Amino acid sequence: MFSSSALEGRRRGGGGGGGGRGRGAGRRSPDYGPRAGQRRSNVPPGTSVEVVQKQHQRTGELTPGTVSRLLTNSGFHPRGIKVTRLM
C-alpha cells in the first residue's frame, strides 16, 4: 500500500539534504518506498493508497482508499500526486 504525500507537506521550509551540493542535487525519488507517491507511474487507478485529506493536513491523519482518478498532470511532483479516491 502506498502512502501518498500529495497533501502531506512534510518537507516544508529549508533544512535537510544536499550536503552542500546545491539546490536539488542528489534528490531523486525512488520508484518504491514512502515517497513513491511522487511519480504518476507508481499510482495507477485501482491502486490501494493512504492519503492525507485537506482537513487533516495539520495532524497528518491517513485515510485508506483506492485511486479513482489522477488529478496531477505532470509525471513527477515533489509533494506527491493528487488523486481522487473511492471509499
C-alpha positions in Angstrom: 0.0 0.0 0.0 1.5 3.4 -1.0 1.3 6.4 1.3 0.5 9.4 -0.8 2.3 12.6 0.1 0.2 14.7 -2.2 -1.3 16.7 0.6 1.0 15.7 3.3 3.5 18.6 3.1 6.1 17.1 5.5 9.1 18.7 3.7 8.3 22.4 4.2 10.9 25.1 4.7 14.6 24.8 4.4 16.9 22.3 6.0 17.9 18.8 5.2 19.5 17.3 2.4 22.1 18.2 -0.3 25.2 18.2 1.8 26.3 21.5 0.2 25.9 20.2 -3.3 23.5 22.8 -4.4 19.7 23.0 -4.6 18.1 19.8 -5.6 21.4 17.9 -6.2 21.1 14.2 -5.4 17.4 14.3 -4.6 16.0 11.6 -6.8 12.7 9.9 -5.9 12.9 6.2 -5.5 10.5 4.1 -7.6 9.2 2.5 -4.4 9.1 3.2 -0.7 7.5 6.0 1.4 7.9 8.7 -1.3 6.7 6.5 -4.2 3.5 8.7 -4.5 5.6 11.3 -6.2 5.6 9.5 -9.6 2.4 9.1 -11.7 3.6 5.7 -12.9 3.6 4.4 -9.3 -0.1 5.4 -8.7 -2.3 4.0 -11.4 -6.1 3.9 -11.0 -7.1 0.9 -8.8 -4.1 1.2 -6.5 -4.7 1.0 -2.8 -3.4 4.1 -1.1 -3.5 6.1 2.2 -3.9 9.8 1.6 -3.9 12.9 3.8 -7.2 14.7 3.2 -7.1 18.5 3.2 -8.9 18.8 6.5 -6.3 16.5 8.1 -3.2 18.2 6.9 -2.3 19.6 10.3 -2.5 16.2 12.0 -1.3 14.1 9.1 -4.1 11.6 9.6 -4.1 9.0 6.8 -7.3 7.8 5.1 -7.2 4.5 3.2 -8.9 4.2 -0.2 -8.4 3.2 -3.8 -7.3 5.6 -6.6 -10.2 6.5 -8.8 -8.5 9.2 -10.9 -5.2 11.1 -11.0 -5.5 14.9 -10.7 -1.9 15.8 -11.2 -0.9 16.1 -14.8 2.9 16.0 -14.5 4.8 12.8 -14.2 6.6 13.8 -11.0 5.6 16.1 -8.2 7.8 16.7 -5.1 4.8 16.8 -2.7 3.1 13.8 -4.3 0.5 13.0 -6.9 -3.0 14.4 -6.1 -5.8 11.8 -6.6 -9.5 11.3 -6.1 -10.3 8.1 -4.3 -13.0 5.5 -3.9 -14.0 4.6 -0.3 
